[in-house]
Amino acid sequence: MRPIEIIGAASGAGARDPGCAEGPDSLRDSGLVTRLQAKGINLSWRTTLYPDVAASPLPLIRDISERLAREVCTVAASSNLPLVIGGDHSCAIGTWSGAALFLRERGPLGLIWFDAHMDSHTPQTTPSGAIHGMPLAVLLGHGAPELVSAVFPGPKLLPRHLCLIGVRSYEESEAELLRQLGVRVFFMAEVKQRGIYAVMSEALAIVRNGTAGYGISIDLDAFSPVESPGVGTPVQGGLHHMELDRALRGIGNNSSLVALELAEYNPRRDRNRRTLKLIGDLLAALGQTTE
């Protein structure tokens, strides 16, 4: 089985509620890795990165993004599977810049982005100023120059190699950006109508077409807050984790998968450890064999 190496990104600097900065340490200290190893999942906790708390948000996020990108690239180059656990979803700038860096000589990166939100604001469109609402725009080459130029200059993703699944809360300005770029968005209404298996089949076709590898980023607010209360920005409705677990079963052993990411776990809000259990079930599904 393909070994999975976990990289924690313990930063909440991009979010209005910084509680998600405690997510990686909380998961590590919960015994999650030991429980998954007992189920036969081949994973280990490689390291946890912490931000320079003395820095202001933009330099802080650029710095941790560049450190995270190096870790992701190193793990991917070893033929193991990097699994980044955030932290707020601005960690995606580092995760997917690192994956793109690893693939840079081979071809483009594809990305499936599970999220209740679009995360595609720029400093000119954001109503909140929160950087965790901007990482997809940054990866596509739009936004603060300090972040767009992190790791290496220019876009890390091409719009035709990206798709979003589960979106149900967004502003028109970010939706317009994605429309102009031609990004495929599977809104939650479409997921309910067609089913997660049909949506995943189309999403995988998109991210595999003309790419050298692909990644999966999961914001835990993509799930129903009944199932996943431990997030900073819950949105009613959402994916059912058992259905997604089945749809993703064994995908961690796919040789084209370059990296995985889970973001926005906020242990302060996790009632009865429901989100912790959801994360354990999801990682168990990802690491299983498909036989």
C-alpha positions as CSV (number, residue, x, y, z in Angstrom):
1,M,0.0,0.0,0.0
2,R,1.2,3.5,-0.8
3,P,2.6,5.2,2.3
4,I,0.9,8.4,3.4
5,E,2.9,11.1,5.1
6,I,1.0,13.7,7.1
7,I,2.1,17.4,7.1
8,G,0.3,19.6,9.5
9,A,-0.1,23.3,8.6
10,A,-1.1,24.9,12.0
11,S,-2.1,28.3,10.8
12,G,-5.4,30.2,11.3
13,A,-4.0,33.5,10.0
14,G,-6.2,33.4,6.9
15,A,-9.5,32.9,8.8
16,R,-11.7,35.2,10.9
17,D,-12.0,32.4,13.5
18,P,-8.4,31.3,14.2
19,G,-9.5,28.1,16.0
20,C,-8.6,26.0,13.0
21,A,-4.9,26.6,13.8
22,E,-5.4,24.1,16.6
23,G,-6.6,21.4,14.1
24,P,-3.4,19.6,13.3
25,D,-2.2,19.3,16.9
26,S,-5.6,18.2,18.1
27,L,-5.8,15.5,15.4
28,R,-2.3,14.3,16.1
29,D,-2.9,14.2,19.9
30,S,-6.2,12.4,19.5
31,G,-4.5,9.1,18.6
32,L,-6.0,9.2,15.1
33,V,-2.8,7.9,13.4
34,T,-2.5,5.0,15.7
35,R,-6.1,4.0,15.2
36,L,-5.7,4.2,11.4
37,Q,-2.5,2.2,11.5
38,A,-4.3,-0.5,13.5
39,K,-6.8,-0.7,10.5
40,G,-3.9,-1.4,8.2
41,I,-3.6,2.2,6.8
42,N,0.1,2.9,6.0
43,L,0.5,6.4,7.3
44,S,2.7,8.4,9.6
45,W,2.9,12.0,10.9
46,R,5.9,13.6,9.1
47,T,5.9,17.1,10.6
48,T,3.8,20.1,11.6
49,L,4.6,23.6,10.4
50,Y,3.8,26.6,12.6
51,P,3.6,30.2,11.4
52,D,5.7,33.2,12.5
53,V,3.1,34.8,14.7
54,A,5.0,38.0,14.7
55,A,4.4,38.6,11.0
56,S,1.4,40.3,9.5
57,P,-1.0,38.0,7.5
58,L,0.3,38.3,4.0
59,P,4.0,37.7,4.8
60,L,3.1,35.0,7.3
61,I,0.9,33.1,4.8
62,R,3.6,33.5,2.1
63,D,6.2,32.1,4.4
64,I,4.3,29.1,5.6
65,S,3.1,28.4,2.0
66,E,6.6,28.2,0.8
67,R,7.7,25.9,3.6
68,L,4.7,23.7,3.1
69,A,5.3,23.6,-0.6
70,R,8.9,22.3,0.0
71,E,7.5,19.5,2.3
72,V,4.8,18.5,-0.2
73,C,7.3,18.4,-3.1
74,T,9.8,16.3,-1.0
75,V,7.2,13.7,0.0
76,A,5.8,13.4,-3.5
77,A,9.4,13.0,-4.9
78,S,9.9,10.1,-2.6
79,S,6.9,8.3,-4.2
80,N,4.9,8.6,-0.9
81,L,1.6,10.5,-0.8
82,P,1.6,13.8,1.0
83,L,-1.5,14.5,3.1
84,V,-1.7,18.1,4.3
85,I,-3.9,18.8,7.4
86,G,-4.8,22.5,8.0
87,G,-5.2,25.0,9.4
88,D,-7.4,27.3,7.5
89,H,-7.8,26.8,3.8
90,S,-5.1,29.3,2.8
91,C,-2.8,26.3,3.4
92,A,-3.9,25.3,-0.2
93,I,-1.6,27.9,-1.6
94,G,1.4,25.9,-0.2
95,T,0.0,22.4,-0.8
96,W,-0.8,22.9,-4.5
97,S,2.1,25.1,-5.3
98,G,4.3,22.2,-3.9
99,A,2.4,19.7,-6.0
100,A,2.7,21.9,-9.1
101,L,6.4,22.3,-8.4
102,F,6.8,18.5,-8.2
103,L,5.1,18.1,-11.6
104,R,6.5,21.1,-13.2
105,E,8.9,19.3,-15.6
106,R,6.2,16.7,-16.5
107,G,3.0,18.6,-17.1
108,P,0.1,20.5,-15.4
109,L,-1.6,19.7,-12.1
110,G,-5.3,18.9,-11.9
111,L,-7.3,19.6,-8.7
112,I,-10.7,18.6,-7.3
113,W,-11.8,21.1,-4.7
114,F,-14.6,20.0,-2.2
115,D,-15.9,23.1,-0.4
116,A,-19.1,24.9,0.5
117,H,-17.5,28.1,-0.7
118,M,-15.6,29.1,-3.9
119,D,-12.6,30.6,-2.1
120,S,-12.0,32.6,-5.3
121,H,-12.0,36.2,-4.0
122,T,-9.2,38.7,-4.7
123,P,-8.3,41.7,-2.4
124,Q,-10.5,43.8,-4.6
125,T,-13.7,41.7,-4.3
126,T,-13.5,40.2,-0.8
127,P,-16.2,41.4,1.6
128,S,-14.3,40.1,4.7
129,G,-10.6,40.5,3.9
130,A,-10.1,36.9,5.0
131,I,-7.3,35.2,3.0
132,H,-8.9,31.7,3.4
133,G,-11.5,33.0,0.9
134,M,-8.8,33.6,-1.7
135,P,-6.6,30.6,-2.2
136,L,-8.2,29.3,-5.5
137,A,-7.9,32.7,-7.1
138,V,-4.3,32.8,-6.0
139,L,-3.5,29.4,-7.5
140,L,-5.2,30.5,-10.7
141,G,-2.9,33.5,-10.8
142,H,-5.3,36.2,-9.5
143,G,-4.9,38.1,-6.2
144,A,-2.2,39.6,-4.0
145,P,1.1,39.5,-5.8
146,E,2.9,38.4,-2.7
147,L,0.9,35.2,-2.7
148,V,0.6,34.7,-6.5
149,S,4.4,34.7,-6.8
150,A,5.0,32.4,-3.8
151,V,7.1,29.3,-4.6
152,F,7.4,30.1,-8.3
153,P,6.0,32.9,-10.4
154,G,2.6,32.7,-12.1
155,P,-0.4,30.4,-11.9
156,K,-0.1,26.9,-10.4
157,L,-3.3,25.7,-11.9
158,L,-5.0,26.1,-15.3
159,P,-8.8,26.7,-15.2
160,R,-9.6,23.7,-17.4
161,H,-7.8,21.3,-14.9
162,L,-9.8,22.5,-11.9
163,C,-13.3,21.6,-10.6
164,L,-15.3,22.5,-7.5
165,I,-17.8,20.2,-5.8
166,G,-20.4,21.0,-3.2
167,V,-20.5,24.8,-3.5
168,R,-23.6,26.4,-1.9
169,S,-22.3,29.7,-0.4
170,Y,-20.5,32.4,-2.5
171,E,-20.5,36.0,-3.7
172,E,-21.3,36.9,-7.3
173,S,-17.9,38.5,-7.8
174,E,-16.0,35.3,-7.2
175,A,-18.5,33.3,-9.2
176,E,-18.0,35.7,-12.1
177,L,-14.2,35.2,-12.0
178,L,-14.7,31.4,-12.2
179,R,-17.2,31.8,-15.0
180,Q,-14.9,34.0,-17.0
181,L,-12.1,31.5,-16.6
182,G,-14.3,28.5,-17.5
183,V,-13.9,26.6,-14.3
184,R,-16.4,23.7,-13.8
185,V,-18.4,24.1,-10.6
186,F,-20.6,21.3,-9.4
187,F,-23.1,23.2,-7.1
188,M,-24.6,21.3,-4.3
189,A,-28.0,21.2,-6.1
190,E,-26.4,19.4,-9.0
191,V,-24.7,16.9,-6.7
192,K,-28.0,16.1,-5.1
193,Q,-29.7,15.7,-8.4
194,R,-27.1,13.5,-10.1
195,G,-25.5,11.8,-7.2
196,I,-21.9,11.9,-6.0
197,Y,-20.7,9.0,-8.1
198,A,-21.7,10.6,-11.4
199,V,-20.2,13.9,-10.3
200,M,-17.0,12.3,-9.2
201,S,-16.7,10.4,-12.5
202,E,-17.0,13.7,-14.4
203,A,-14.6,15.5,-12.0
204,L,-11.9,12.8,-12.4
205,A,-12.2,13.0,-16.1
206,I,-11.6,16.8,-16.0
207,V,-8.6,16.7,-13.7
208,R,-6.9,13.8,-15.5
209,N,-7.4,15.2,-19.0
210,G,-4.1,16.6,-20.2
211,T,-2.4,16.6,-16.7
212,A,0.6,14.9,-15.2
213,G,-1.2,14.2,-12.0
214,Y,-4.0,15.5,-9.8
215,G,-4.9,16.3,-6.2
216,I,-7.9,16.5,-3.9
217,S,-8.6,19.3,-1.5
218,I,-11.4,18.9,1.1
219,D,-12.6,21.7,3.2
220,L,-14.5,20.1,6.0
221,D,-17.4,22.6,5.6
222,A,-18.2,20.8,2.4
223,F,-20.1,18.3,4.6
224,S,-23.4,18.9,6.4
225,P,-22.8,20.7,9.7
226,V,-24.8,18.0,11.3
227,E,-22.1,15.6,10.4
228,S,-19.2,18.1,10.6
229,P,-19.8,20.8,13.2
230,G,-16.1,21.4,13.8
231,V,-15.5,24.0,11.2
232,G,-15.2,27.8,11.2
233,T,-17.8,28.6,8.5
234,P,-20.5,26.0,8.5
235,V,-23.2,26.1,5.8
236,Q,-26.5,24.2,5.9
237,G,-26.9,21.3,3.6
238,G,-23.8,19.7,2.1
239,L,-22.3,16.4,1.3
240,H,-22.9,13.2,3.3
241,H,-19.6,11.8,4.4
242,M,-20.5,8.1,4.1
243,E,-21.4,8.6,0.4
244,L,-18.2,10.5,-0.3
245,D,-16.2,7.9,1.7
246,R,-17.6,5.2,-0.7
247,A,-16.9,7.4,-3.8
248,L,-13.3,8.0,-2.7
249,R,-12.5,4.5,-1.4
250,G,-9.0,3.4,-2.3
251,I,-8.2,6.5,-4.3
252,G,-5.1,7.1,-2.1
253,N,-3.5,4.2,-4.0
254,N,-4.0,5.8,-7.4
255,S,-0.6,6.5,-8.9
256,S,-1.8,9.7,-10.6
257,L,-2.9,11.2,-7.2
258,V,-0.1,13.6,-6.2
259,A,-1.4,14.9,-2.9
260,L,-4.4,15.2,-0.5
261,E,-5.5,18.0,1.7
262,L,-8.0,18.4,4.6
263,A,-8.6,21.9,5.8
264,E,-10.6,24.0,8.3
265,Y,-10.9,21.5,11.2
266,N,-11.8,23.6,14.3
267,P,-11.7,21.5,17.4
268,R,-13.2,24.3,19.5
269,R,-16.5,23.7,17.6
270,D,-16.4,20.0,17.3
271,R,-19.5,18.8,19.2
272,N,-19.1,15.2,20.5
273,R,-16.0,14.9,18.3
274,R,-18.3,14.2,15.3
275,T,-15.9,15.9,12.8
276,L,-12.9,14.0,14.3
277,K,-14.8,10.7,13.6
278,L,-15.7,11.9,10.1
279,I,-12.0,12.6,9.4
280,G,-11.0,9.2,10.6
281,D,-13.6,7.5,8.4
282,L,-12.6,9.5,5.4
283,L,-8.9,8.8,5.8
284,A,-9.6,5.1,6.3
285,A,-11.6,5.1,3.1
286,L,-8.9,6.9,1.1
287,G,-6.2,4.5,2.3
288,Q,-8.1,1.3,1.7
289,T,-7.5,-1.1,-1.2
290,T,-10.1,-1.2,-3.9
291,E,-10.3,-5.0,-4.0
